[in-house]
Amino acid sequence: MSLRSRATSAPVLQVLLPLSLLLTALVPSTTGQTEINLYAELRCLCVKTFSGIHPSNIQNLEVHRAGPHCSKIEVIAKLKNGKEICLDPDAPRVIKILQKILENDKPAI
């Protein structure tokens, strides 16, 4: 009797194992966009950089430090028209913009 139960369970296991592996692979993709992105890409975000832009066009500025994902500092500006561009962190105009922002962020003593 035990031989018969083993014979019928083997095909079931052959189906359940790949099915469970498939389901575990799909779970992270179905969790939604509200979670923190734990699967960030490990590469530079900026391929092309611009050396100058008028500060009045900038809505938000992000500075990403060099790290294991990218060997250079990246400055990403979100413009008032909704576009995002990468700025050259070594350009004199970009350095002035960053210095101005840092000066404005200092607390008054």
FENMOZI-V66253 format. One record per pair of residues at least 4 apart in sequence whose C-alpha atoms are under 8 Angstrom apart, sorted by the first residue. I is the first residue (numbers start at 1). GAP is how many residues later the second one is. D is the distance in whole Angstrom. If there is no record, write none. Layout:
I;GAP;D + I;GAP;D
This chain:
1;4;7 + 2;4;6 + 3;4;6 + 4;4;6 + 5;4;6 + 6;4;6 + 7;4;8 + 8;4;7 + 9;4;6 + 10;4;6 + 11;4;6 + 12;4;6 + 13;4;6 + 14;4;7 + 15;4;6 + 16;4;6 + 17;4;6 + 18;4;6 + 19;4;6 + 20;4;6 + 21;4;6 + 22;4;6 + 23;4;6 + 24;4;8 + 25;4;8 + 26;4;7 + 27;4;7 + 31;4;8 + 33;4;8 + 41;28;8 + 42;26;7 + 42;27;4 + 42;28;7 + 43;26;5 + 43;27;6 + 44;25;6 + 44;26;5 + 44;27;8 + 45;29;8 + 46;28;7 + 46;30;8 + 46;40;6 + 48;38;7 + 49;36;7 + 49;37;5 + 49;38;5 + 49;39;5 + 50;35;7 + 50;36;6 + 50;37;5 + 50;38;6 + 51;36;6 + 51;37;5 + 51;40;5 + 51;42;7 + 51;43;7 + 52;35;7 + 52;36;8 + 52;39;7 + 52;41;6 + 52;42;6 + 53;4;7 + 53;40;8 + 53;41;8 + 54;4;7 + 55;42;7 + 57;22;6 + 57;23;6 + 58;19;6 + 58;20;6 + 58;21;5 + 58;22;6 + 59;18;7 + 59;19;6 + 59;20;5 + 59;21;5 + 60;17;6 + 60;18;5 + 60;19;7 + 61;14;7 + 61;15;6 + 61;16;5 + 61;17;6 + 62;13;6 + 62;14;5 + 62;15;6 + 63;10;7 + 63;11;6 + 63;12;5 + 63;13;6 + 64;9;6 + 64;10;5 + 64;11;6 + 65;7;7 + 65;8;5 + 65;9;7 + 66;4;6 + 66;5;5 + 66;6;5 + 66;7;5 + 66;8;7 + 67;4;6 + 67;5;8 + 73;16;7 + 74;12;7 + 74;13;7 + 74;14;8 + 74;15;7 + 75;11;6 + 75;12;5 + 75;13;7 + 75;14;6 + 76;8;7 + 76;9;6 + 76;10;4 + 76;11;6 + 77;7;6 + 77;8;5 + 77;9;6 + 77;10;7 + 78;4;6 + 78;5;6 + 78;6;4 + 78;7;7 + 79;4;5 + 79;5;6 + 79;6;8 + 87;7;7 + 88;6;7 + 89;5;6 + 89;6;7 + 90;4;7 + 90;5;7 + 91;4;6 + 92;4;6 + 93;4;6 + 94;4;6 + 95;4;6 + 96;4;6 + 97;4;6 + 98;4;6 + 99;4;6 + 100;4;6 + 101;4;6 + 102;4;7
